[in-house]
Amino acid sequence: MRDIRNGPLFLRLGARMRGPKGVPVGTLKRVLISNVSSWGALPEQSAIIPASCHPVEDIKISDVYFIKSGGH
Protein backbone atom coordinates (compact mmCIF):
# COMPACT_ATOMS: atom_id res chain seq x y z
CA MET A 1 0.00 0.00 0.00
CA ARG A 2 1.27 3.48 -0.81
CA ASP A 3 0.07 6.91 0.30
CA ILE A 4 -3.16 5.65 1.84
CA ARG A 5 -5.36 8.07 3.79
CA ASN A 6 -6.03 5.95 6.91
CA GLY A 7 -4.26 3.38 9.04
CA PRO A 8 -3.04 0.34 7.09
CA LEU A 9 -5.03 -2.13 9.22
CA PHE A 10 -8.50 -1.54 10.65
CA LEU A 11 -10.54 -4.47 11.97
CA ARG A 12 -13.82 -3.65 13.72
CA LEU A 13 -16.59 -5.79 15.11
CA GLY A 14 -19.68 -3.61 15.31
CA ALA A 15 -23.08 -4.15 16.86
CA ARG A 16 -25.20 -2.14 14.41
CA MET A 17 -28.24 -4.37 15.00
CA ARG A 18 -29.95 -3.52 11.72
CA GLY A 19 -31.29 -7.04 11.15
CA PRO A 20 -34.51 -8.54 12.44
CA LYS A 21 -34.99 -8.63 16.22
CA GLY A 22 -33.20 -11.49 17.93
CA VAL A 23 -30.27 -11.70 15.48
CA PRO A 24 -27.07 -11.87 17.57
CA VAL A 25 -23.95 -9.78 17.10
CA GLY A 26 -21.55 -11.45 14.66
CA THR A 27 -18.01 -12.61 15.41
CA LEU A 28 -14.53 -11.56 14.38
CA LYS A 29 -12.19 -14.49 14.86
CA ARG A 30 -9.57 -16.65 13.17
CA VAL A 31 -8.05 -13.82 11.10
CA LEU A 32 -4.56 -14.14 9.60
CA ILE A 33 -2.81 -11.08 8.16
CA SER A 34 0.72 -11.51 6.84
CA ASN A 35 3.22 -10.05 4.39
CA VAL A 36 1.78 -6.52 4.36
CA SER A 37 3.85 -3.42 3.54
CA SER A 38 2.72 0.19 3.69
CA TRP A 39 4.61 3.40 2.84
CA GLY A 40 3.54 7.00 3.21
CA ALA A 41 0.28 6.46 5.09
CA LEU A 42 -1.09 9.43 6.97
CA PRO A 43 -0.36 9.21 10.71
CA GLU A 44 -3.63 7.47 11.57
CA GLN A 45 -3.36 4.41 13.76
CA SER A 46 -4.10 0.86 12.78
CA ALA A 47 -6.70 -0.67 15.08
CA ILE A 48 -8.49 -3.83 16.17
CA ILE A 49 -11.77 -2.80 17.80
CA PRO A 50 -14.20 -5.25 19.46
CA ALA A 51 -17.88 -4.54 20.04
CA SER A 52 -18.89 -3.97 23.65
CA CYS A 53 -18.96 -7.34 25.49
CA HIS A 54 -18.11 -9.25 22.27
CA PRO A 55 -14.39 -10.08 22.14
CA VAL A 56 -12.26 -10.37 19.02
CA GLU A 57 -10.54 -13.77 19.02
CA ASP A 58 -7.50 -15.45 17.47
CA ILE A 59 -5.99 -12.63 15.38
CA LYS A 60 -2.48 -13.27 14.04
CA ILE A 61 -0.52 -10.44 12.41
CA SER A 62 2.96 -11.25 11.11
CA ASP A 63 5.59 -9.89 8.75
CA VAL A 64 4.16 -6.37 8.52
CA TYR A 65 6.17 -3.24 7.70
CA PHE A 66 4.54 0.20 8.08
CA ILE A 67 6.24 3.54 7.39
CA LYS A 68 4.01 6.54 8.10
CA SER A 69 4.27 10.01 6.55
CA GLY A 70 6.82 12.07 8.42
CA GLY A 71 8.80 8.98 9.44
CA HIS A 72 6.51 7.73 12.22
Phi and psi restraints in degrees (range 20) as a CNS / XPLOR table:
assign (resid 1 and name C) (resid 2 and name N)
       (resid 2 and name CA) (resid 2 and name C) 1.0 -133.6 20.0 2
assign (resid 2 and name N) (resid 2 and name CA)
       (resid 2 and name C) (resid 3 and name N) 1.0 136.2 20.0 2
assign (resid 2 and name C) (resid 3 and name N)
       (resid 3 and name CA) (resid 3 and name C) 1.0 52.7 20.0 2
assign (resid 3 and name N) (resid 3 and name CA)
       (resid 3 and name C) (resid 4 and name N) 1.0 43.4 20.0 2
assign (resid 3 and name C) (resid 4 and name N)
       (resid 4 and name CA) (resid 4 and name C) 1.0 -80.8 20.0 2
assign (resid 4 and name N) (resid 4 and name CA)
       (resid 4 and name C) (resid 5 and name N) 1.0 159.4 20.0 2
assign (resid 4 and name C) (resid 5 and name N)
       (resid 5 and name CA) (resid 5 and name C) 1.0 -89.8 20.0 2
assign (resid 5 and name N) (resid 5 and name CA)
       (resid 5 and name C) (resid 6 and name N) 1.0 -15.7 20.0 2
assign (resid 5 and name C) (resid 6 and name N)
       (resid 6 and name CA) (resid 6 and name C) 1.0 -127.0 20.0 2
assign (resid 6 and name N) (resid 6 and name CA)
       (resid 6 and name C) (resid 7 and name N) 1.0 -175.4 20.0 2
assign (resid 6 and name C) (resid 7 and name N)
       (resid 7 and name CA) (resid 7 and name C) 1.0 -63.2 20.0 2
assign (resid 7 and name N) (resid 7 and name CA)
       (resid 7 and name C) (resid 8 and name N) 1.0 145.7 20.0 2
assign (resid 7 and name C) (resid 8 and name N)
       (resid 8 and name CA) (resid 8 and name C) 1.0 -61.7 20.0 2
assign (resid 8 and name N) (resid 8 and name CA)
       (resid 8 and name C) (resid 9 and name N) 1.0 -33.4 20.0 2
assign (resid 8 and name C) (resid 9 and name N)
       (resid 9 and name CA) (resid 9 and name C) 1.0 -124.3 20.0 2
assign (resid 9 and name N) (resid 9 and name CA)
       (resid 9 and name C) (resid 10 and name N) 1.0 131.3 20.0 2
assign (resid 9 and name C) (resid 10 and name N)
       (resid 10 and name CA) (resid 10 and name C) 1.0 -146.1 20.0 2
assign (resid 10 and name N) (resid 10 and name CA)
       (resid 10 and name C) (resid 11 and name N) 1.0 106.5 20.0 2
assign (resid 10 and name C) (resid 11 and name N)
       (resid 11 and name CA) (resid 11 and name C) 1.0 -114.9 20.0 2
assign (resid 11 and name N) (resid 11 and name CA)
       (resid 11 and name C) (resid 12 and name N) 1.0 126.1 20.0 2
assign (resid 11 and name C) (resid 12 and name N)
       (resid 12 and name CA) (resid 12 and name C) 1.0 -139.2 20.0 2
assign (resid 12 and name N) (resid 12 and name CA)
       (resid 12 and name C) (resid 13 and name N) 1.0 129.6 20.0 2
assign (resid 12 and name C) (resid 13 and name N)
       (resid 13 and name CA) (resid 13 and name C) 1.0 -101.6 20.0 2
assign (resid 13 and name N) (resid 13 and name CA)
       (resid 13 and name C) (resid 14 and name N) 1.0 112.3 20.0 2
assign (resid 13 and name C) (resid 14 and name N)
       (resid 14 and name CA) (resid 14 and name C) 1.0 -106.4 20.0 2
assign (resid 14 and name N) (resid 14 and name CA)
       (resid 14 and name C) (resid 15 and name N) 1.0 158.9 20.0 2
assign (resid 14 and name C) (resid 15 and name N)
       (resid 15 and name CA) (resid 15 and name C) 1.0 -118.2 20.0 2
assign (resid 15 and name N) (resid 15 and name CA)
       (resid 15 and name C) (resid 16 and name N) 1.0 67.8 20.0 2
assign (resid 15 and name C) (resid 16 and name N)
       (resid 16 and name CA) (resid 16 and name C) 1.0 -74.1 20.0 2
assign (resid 16 and name N) (resid 16 and name CA)
       (resid 16 and name C) (resid 17 and name N) 1.0 -27.1 20.0 2
assign (resid 16 and name C) (resid 17 and name N)
       (resid 17 and name CA) (resid 17 and name C) 1.0 53.6 20.0 2
assign (resid 17 and name N) (resid 17 and name CA)
       (resid 17 and name C) (resid 18 and name N) 1.0 48.1 20.0 2
assign (resid 17 and name C) (resid 18 and name N)
       (resid 18 and name CA) (resid 18 and name C) 1.0 -93.8 20.0 2
assign (resid 18 and name N) (resid 18 and name CA)
       (resid 18 and name C) (resid 19 and name N) 1.0 -5.8 20.0 2
assign (resid 18 and name C) (resid 19 and name N)
       (resid 19 and name CA) (resid 19 and name C) 1.0 -82.7 20.0 2
assign (resid 19 and name N) (resid 19 and name CA)
       (resid 19 and name C) (resid 20 and name N) 1.0 -174.4 20.0 2
assign (resid 19 and name C) (resid 20 and name N)
       (resid 20 and name CA) (resid 20 and name C) 1.0 -61.2 20.0 2
assign (resid 20 and name N) (resid 20 and name CA)
       (resid 20 and name C) (resid 21 and name N) 1.0 156.0 20.0 2
assign (resid 20 and name C) (resid 21 and name N)
       (resid 21 and name CA) (resid 21 and name C) 1.0 -58.3 20.0 2
assign (resid 21 and name N) (resid 21 and name CA)
       (resid 21 and name C) (resid 22 and name N) 1.0 142.2 20.0 2
assign (resid 21 and name C) (resid 22 and name N)
       (resid 22 and name CA) (resid 22 and name C) 1.0 91.7 20.0 2
assign (resid 22 and name N) (resid 22 and name CA)
       (resid 22 and name C) (resid 23 and name N) 1.0 -8.1 20.0 2
assign (resid 22 and name C) (resid 23 and name N)
       (resid 23 and name CA) (resid 23 and name C) 1.0 -77.1 20.0 2
assign (resid 23 and name N) (resid 23 and name CA)
       (resid 23 and name C) (resid 24 and name N) 1.0 125.1 20.0 2
assign (resid 23 and name C) (resid 24 and name N)
       (resid 24 and name CA) (resid 24 and name C) 1.0 -74.7 20.0 2
assign (resid 24 and name N) (resid 24 and name CA)
       (resid 24 and name C) (resid 25 and name N) 1.0 164.8 20.0 2
assign (resid 24 and name C) (resid 25 and name N)
       (resid 25 and name CA) (resid 25 and name C) 1.0 -66.2 20.0 2
assign (resid 25 and name N) (resid 25 and name CA)
       (resid 25 and name C) (resid 26 and name N) 1.0 141.6 20.0 2
assign (resid 25 and name C) (resid 26 and name N)
       (resid 26 and name CA) (resid 26 and name C) 1.0 -70.8 20.0 2
assign (resid 26 and name N) (resid 26 and name CA)
       (resid 26 and name C) (resid 27 and name N) 1.0 -168.9 20.0 2
assign (resid 26 and name C) (resid 27 and name N)
       (resid 27 and name CA) (resid 27 and name C) 1.0 -127.6 20.0 2
assign (resid 27 and name N) (resid 27 and name CA)
       (resid 27 and name C) (resid 28 and name N) 1.0 155.2 20.0 2
assign (resid 27 and name C) (resid 28 and name N)
       (resid 28 and name CA) (resid 28 and name C) 1.0 -130.5 20.0 2
assign (resid 28 and name N) (resid 28 and name CA)
       (resid 28 and name C) (resid 29 and name N) 1.0 100.9 20.0 2
assign (resid 28 and name C) (resid 29 and name N)
       (resid 29 and name CA) (resid 29 and name C) 1.0 -153.1 20.0 2
assign (resid 29 and name N) (resid 29 and name CA)
       (resid 29 and name C) (resid 30 and name N) 1.0 163.3 20.0 2
assign (resid 29 and name C) (resid 30 and name N)
       (resid 30 and name CA) (resid 30 and name C) 1.0 54.5 20.0 2
assign (resid 30 and name N) (resid 30 and name CA)
       (resid 30 and name C) (resid 31 and name N) 1.0 57.0 20.0 2
assign (resid 30 and name C) (resid 31 and name N)
       (resid 31 and name CA) (resid 31 and name C) 1.0 -109.6 20.0 2
assign (resid 31 and name N) (resid 31 and name CA)
       (resid 31 and name C) (resid 32 and name N) 1.0 131.9 20.0 2
assign (resid 31 and name C) (resid 32 and name N)
       (resid 32 and name CA) (resid 32 and name C) 1.0 -120.9 20.0 2
assign (resid 32 and name N) (resid 32 and name CA)
       (resid 32 and name C) (resid 33 and name N) 1.0 122.2 20.0 2
assign (resid 32 and name C) (resid 33 and name N)
       (resid 33 and name CA) (resid 33 and name C) 1.0 -123.6 20.0 2
assign (resid 33 and name N) (resid 33 and name CA)
       (resid 33 and name C) (resid 34 and name N) 1.0 123.3 20.0 2
assign (resid 33 and name C) (resid 34 and name N)
       (resid 34 and name CA) (resid 34 and name C) 1.0 -148.5 20.0 2
assign (resid 34 and name N) (resid 34 and name CA)
       (resid 34 and name C) (resid 35 and name N) 1.0 158.8 20.0 2
assign (resid 34 and name C) (resid 35 and name N)
       (resid 35 and name CA) (resid 35 and name C) 1.0 56.8 20.0 2
assign (resid 35 and name N) (resid 35 and name CA)
       (resid 35 and name C) (resid 36 and name N) 1.0 54.8 20.0 2
assign (resid 35 and name C) (resid 36 and name N)
       (resid 36 and name CA) (resid 36 and name C) 1.0 -115.5 20.0 2
assign (resid 36 and name N) (resid 36 and name CA)
       (resid 36 and name C) (resid 37 and name N) 1.0 132.7 20.0 2
assign (resid 36 and name C) (resid 37 and name N)
       (resid 37 and name CA) (resid 37 and name C) 1.0 -126.3 20.0 2
assign (resid 37 and name N) (resid 37 and name CA)
       (resid 37 and name C) (resid 38 and name N) 1.0 142.1 20.0 2
assign (resid 37 and name C) (resid 38 and name N)
       (resid 38 and name CA) (resid 38 and name C) 1.0 -143.0 20.0 2
assign (resid 38 and name N) (resid 38 and name CA)
       (resid 38 and name C) (resid 39 and name N) 1.0 131.4 20.0 2
assign (resid 38 and name C) (resid 39 and name N)
       (resid 39 and name CA) (resid 39 and name C) 1.0 -126.4 20.0 2
assign (resid 39 and name N) (resid 39 and name CA)
       (resid 39 and name C) (resid 40 and name N) 1.0 138.3 20.0 2
assign (resid 39 and name C) (resid 40 and name N)
       (resid 40 and name CA) (resid 40 and name C) 1.0 74.3 20.0 2
assign (resid 40 and name N) (resid 40 and name CA)
       (resid 40 and name C) (resid 41 and name N) 1.0 19.4 20.0 2
assign (resid 40 and name C) (resid 41 and name N)
       (resid 41 and name CA) (resid 41 and name C) 1.0 -69.4 20.0 2
assign (resid 41 and name N) (resid 41 and name CA)
       (resid 41 and name C) (resid 42 and name N) 1.0 149.3 20.0 2
assign (resid 41 and name C) (resid 42 and name N)
       (resid 42 and name CA) (resid 42 and name C) 1.0 -63.1 20.0 2
assign (resid 42 and name N) (resid 42 and name CA)
       (resid 42 and name C) (resid 43 and name N) 1.0 157.4 20.0 2
assign (resid 42 and name C) (resid 43 and name N)
       (resid 43 and name CA) (resid 43 and name C) 1.0 -75.4 20.0 2
assign (resid 43 and name N) (resid 43 and name CA)
       (resid 43 and name C) (resid 44 and name N) 1.0 46.4 20.0 2
assign (resid 43 and name C) (resid 44 and name N)
       (resid 44 and name CA) (resid 44 and name C) 1.0 -86.5 20.0 2
assign (resid 44 and name N) (resid 44 and name CA)
       (resid 44 and name C) (resid 45 and name N) 1.0 152.3 20.0 2
assign (resid 44 and name C) (resid 45 and name N)
       (resid 45 and name CA) (resid 45 and name C) 1.0 -87.4 20.0 2
assign (resid 45 and name N) (resid 45 and name CA)
       (resid 45 and name C) (resid 46 and name N) 1.0 149.2 20.0 2
assign (resid 45 and name C) (resid 46 and name N)
       (resid 46 and name CA) (resid 46 and name C) 1.0 -78.2 20.0 2
assign (resid 46 and name N) (resid 46 and name CA)
       (resid 46 and name C) (resid 47 and name N) 1.0 153.2 20.0 2
assign (resid 46 and name C) (resid 47 and name N)
       (resid 47 and name CA) (resid 47 and name C) 1.0 -150.9 20.0 2
assign (resid 47 and name N) (resid 47 and name CA)
       (resid 47 and name C) (resid 48 and name N) 1.0 151.2 20.0 2
assign (resid 47 and name C) (resid 48 and name N)
       (resid 48 and name CA) (resid 48 and name C) 1.0 -124.7 20.0 2
assign (resid 48 and name N) (resid 48 and name CA)
       (resid 48 and name C) (resid 49 and name N) 1.0 114.0 20.0 2
assign (resid 48 and name C) (resid 49 and name N)
       (resid 49 and name CA) (resid 49 and name C) 1.0 -121.8 20.0 2
assign (resid 49 and name N) (resid 49 and name CA)
       (resid 49 and name C) (resid 50 and name N) 1.0 115.9 20.0 2
assign (resid 49 and name C) (resid 50 and name N)
       (resid 50 and name CA) (resid 50 and name C) 1.0 -84.9 20.0 2
assign (resid 50 and name N) (resid 50 and name CA)
       (resid 50 and name C) (resid 51 and name N) 1.0 158.1 20.0 2
assign (resid 50 and name C) (resid 51 and name N)
       (resid 51 and name CA) (resid 51 and name C) 1.0 -75.7 20.0 2
assign (resid 51 and name N) (resid 51 and name CA)
       (resid 51 and name C) (resid 52 and name N) 1.0 156.9 20.0 2
assign (resid 51 and name C) (resid 52 and name N)
       (resid 52 and name CA) (resid 52 and name C) 1.0 -56.9 20.0 2
assign (resid 52 and name N) (resid 52 and name CA)
       (resid 52 and name C) (resid 53 and name N) 1.0 126.2 20.0 2
assign (resid 52 and name C) (resid 53 and name N)
       (resid 53 and name CA) (resid 53 and name C) 1.0 65.2 20.0 2
assign (resid 53 and name N) (resid 53 and name CA)
       (resid 53 and name C) (resid 54 and name N) 1.0 15.6 20.0 2
assign (resid 53 and name C) (resid 54 and name N)
       (resid 54 and name CA) (resid 54 and name C) 1.0 -131.8 20.0 2
assign (resid 54 and name N) (resid 54 and name CA)
       (resid 54 and name C) (resid 55 and name N) 1.0 95.2 20.0 2
assign (resid 54 and name C) (resid 55 and name N)
       (resid 55 and name CA) (resid 55 and name C) 1.0 -68.6 20.0 2
assign (resid 55 and name N) (resid 55 and name CA)
       (resid 55 and name C) (resid 56 and name N) 1.0 153.6 20.0 2
assign (resid 55 and name C) (resid 56 and name N)
       (resid 56 and name CA) (resid 56 and name C) 1.0 -90.1 20.0 2
assign (resid 56 and name N) (resid 56 and name CA)
       (resid 56 and name C) (resid 57 and name N) 1.0 135.5 20.0 2
assign (resid 56 and name C) (resid 57 and name N)
       (resid 57 and name CA) (resid 57 and name C) 1.0 -127.1 20.0 2
assign (resid 57 and name N) (resid 57 and name CA)
       (resid 57 and name C) (resid 58 and name N) 1.0 144.1 20.0 2
assign (resid 57 and name C) (resid 58 and name N)
       (resid 58 and name CA) (resid 58 and name C) 1.0 55.0 20.0 2
assign (resid 58 and name N) (resid 58 and name CA)
       (resid 58 and name C) (resid 59 and name N) 1.0 60.7 20.0 2
assign (resid 58 and name C) (resid 59 and name N)
       (resid 59 and name CA) (resid 59 and name C) 1.0 -104.0 20.0 2
assign (resid 59 and name N) (resid 59 and name CA)
       (resid 59 and name C) (resid 60 and name N) 1.0 126.7 20.0 2
assign (resid 59 and name C) (resid 60 and name N)
       (resid 60 and name CA) (resid 60 and name C) 1.0 -121.5 20.0 2
assign (resid 60 and name N) (resid 60 and name CA)
       (resid 60 and name C) (resid 61 and name N) 1.0 122.0 20.0 2
assign (resid 60 and name C) (resid 61 and name N)
       (resid 61 and name CA) (resid 61 and name C) 1.0 -120.7 20.0 2
assign (resid 61 and name N) (resid 61 and name CA)
       (resid 61 and name C) (resid 62 and name N) 1.0 122.6 20.0 2
assign (resid 61 and name C) (resid 62 and name N)
       (resid 62 and name CA) (resid 62 and name C) 1.0 -143.0 20.0 2
assign (resid 62 and name N) (resid 62 and name CA)
       (resid 62 and name C) (resid 63 and name N) 1.0 154.9 20.0 2
assign (resid 62 and name C) (resid 63 and name N)
       (resid 63 and name CA) (resid 63 and name C) 1.0 52.9 20.0 2
assign (resid 63 and name N) (resid 63 and name CA)
       (resid 63 and name C) (resid 64 and name N) 1.0 53.7 20.0 2
assign (resid 63 and name C) (resid 64 and name N)
       (resid 64 and name CA) (resid 64 and name C) 1.0 -111.6 20.0 2
assign (resid 64 and name N) (resid 64 and name CA)
       (resid 64 and name C) (resid 65 and name N) 1.0 148.2 20.0 2
assign (resid 64 and name C) (resid 65 and name N)
       (resid 65 and name CA) (resid 65 and name C) 1.0 -140.4 20.0 2
assign (resid 65 and name N) (resid 65 and name CA)
       (resid 65 and name C) (resid 66 and name N) 1.0 111.2 20.0 2
assign (resid 65 and name C) (resid 66 and name N)
       (resid 66 and name CA) (resid 66 and name C) 1.0 -120.2 20.0 2
assign (resid 66 and name N) (resid 66 and name CA)
       (resid 66 and name C) (resid 67 and name N) 1.0 126.1 20.0 2
assign (resid 66 and name C) (resid 67 and name N)
       (resid 67 and name CA) (resid 67 and name C) 1.0 -119.0 20.0 2
assign (resid 67 and name N) (resid 67 and name CA)
       (resid 67 and name C) (resid 68 and name N) 1.0 119.2 20.0 2
assign (resid 67 and name C) (resid 68 and name N)
       (resid 68 and name CA) (resid 68 and name C) 1.0 -88.5 20.0 2
assign (resid 68 and name N) (resid 68 and name CA)
       (resid 68 and name C) (resid 69 and name N) 1.0 161.2 20.0 2
assign (resid 68 and name C) (resid 69 and name N)
       (resid 69 and name CA) (resid 69 and name C) 1.0 -59.3 20.0 2
assign (resid 69 and name N) (resid 69 and name CA)
       (resid 69 and name C) (resid 70 and name N) 1.0 139.7 20.0 2
assign (resid 69 and name C) (resid 70 and name N)
       (resid 70 and name CA) (resid 70 and name C) 1.0 83.6 20.0 2
assign (resid 70 and name N) (resid 70 and name CA)
       (resid 70 and name C) (resid 71 and name N) 1.0 2.4 20.0 2
assign (resid 70 and name C) (resid 71 and name N)
       (resid 71 and name CA) (resid 71 and name C) 1.0 86.4 20.0 2
assign (resid 71 and name N) (resid 71 and name CA)
       (resid 71 and name C) (resid 72 and name N) 1.0 11.6 20.0 2
